[in-house]
Amino acid sequence: MQELIRERYELALERIEEVKEEAFGEKTYEAFFHKCAGYISGMCRLYEQIGEGCLRTDELNALKERNQELYREVLPEHYEKSYLNPAYAADKFGTDMGRLLCAIYAQFRSMIGAAYEQDPEEMVIYMELFLEVYRLFEDTWQESEKLPETEAVRQIFYWFVSDYADIAEEKRIRAQTDPACTFALDIVMKSDLTDLRYLYAYGEYVSENELRTAQHMNALPEDKIRLMADTYTEGYRIGFEVTGKDLRKKKTVAVYYQLGFERMIRQAVKNFEKMGLKSVIYRPDLSLLRGKGLGRAGFTGANPNKQFDYDHKDDQALVLDRAYMNRRLDVLKAAYEEQKENAALMGGPAVVEVFGETPFAPESKPQAC
């Protein structure tokens, strides 16, 4: 299976590298596809660099620069003229086509997590989605010097989210329930937390807030860290006690926290272990394949632009119909059936709340879904 995925990956990447410079005759759309191809090519380069160990060898400044570049297009100062912004996309392509291409481009942001978690299958499916959409535009223009109908593009997107729903749900439910999924847990428990390079191992956006939080946590005495962790984990235990639920029946706990708190979280993981609980830590759902909305549950870095999340919170409207809903329900049932033992032992989330964030007033855009 891995050999087949690798072959698909290499073939898709070879074609995407060609698309970066290719012209099919319609300049406005060519610019969009060049942008997408360049982004995906960069994600592939990142995937390979991480596989070669760059997160262990790069200096802090290099990691900072890479992190800023990953999120550059989403940041408010660049977002207004980005294809990720439905208002900008609609201005370029019209409301219907703009809304659709904007949503497709937004899905490619999920490749960040795939690159950091070294998931080639996740990389490949987005690469192939891009090529299928591009091929439709290229073929239609060459045959008739016309653009494809919006519905033809939507059908590609529809069958993409439908066809891969089973793979996506299986990965999502497994990550949320199976203690054998240790990507983030390994960062918390095995990193040198005095070396702030560890913050860049997740693939989340790291702002000055996360860096300074980690620095502050490192400066605290051990007894203070232990007291913070005890307050957190005891609150979880007492919650079961006061509601009359038997925590001894549970074997796992889902740990939610903001990057920078790893020193306290490490102690909390040890506390949970003494209660007989293994910690499960997972990435927030960023893809429409996994039912992305506004919420971010799991480990989270800084949010580079809440308006981006708000603009794309209802992208599911592009594909939502009864057949798709039935498909999602079926694969969700199958995914939980596969993980039913782990799911039964999951105690639920233990959340580190944050406060003091700048208030956000969303702009409702008529071009968004």
Salt bridges, closest charged atoms under 4 A:
GLU10 OE2 - ARG6 NE 3.13
GLU17 OE1 - LYS20 NZ 2.96
GLU18 OE1 - ARG15 NH1 2.98
GLU22 OE1 - ARG15 NH2 2.81
GLU30 OE1 - LYS27 NZ 3.68
GLU48 OE2 - ARG6 NH2 3.32
ASP58 OD2 - ARG66 NH2 2.81
GLU117 OE2 - ARG283 NE 2.74
ASP119 OD2 - LYS171 NZ 2.80
GLU121 OE1 - LYS171 NZ 3.32
GLU122 OE1 - LYS171 NZ 3.62
GLU122 OE2 - ARG290 NH1 2.82
GLU128 OE1 - ARG8 NH2 2.76
GLU138 OE2 - ARG15 NH2 3.55
GLU151 OE1 - ARG154 NE 2.94
ASP166 OD1 - ARG327 NH2 3.55
GLU169 OE1 - ARG172 NE 2.85
GLU169 OE2 - ARG328 NH2 2.69
ASP178 OD2 - ARG174 NE 3.31
ASP186 OD1 - LYS190 NZ 3.61
ASP195 OD2 - ARG197 NE 3.00
GLU204 OE2 - ARG283 NH1 3.72
GLU222 OE2 - ARG226 NH2 3.92
GLU222 OE1 - ARG263 NH2 2.94
GLU234 OE1 - ARG237 NH2 2.77
GLU241 OE1 - ARG237 NH1 2.98
ASP246 OD1 - ARG248 NE 2.99
ASP309 OD1 - LYS292 NZ 3.84
ASP309 OD2 - ARG296 NH2 3.13
ASP311 OD2 - LYS365 NZ 2.86
ASP314 OD2 - LYS313 NZ 2.62
ASP315 OD2 - HIS312 ND1 2.63
GLU337 OE2 - LYS340 NZ 3.00
GLU357 OE1 - LYS306 NZ 3.79
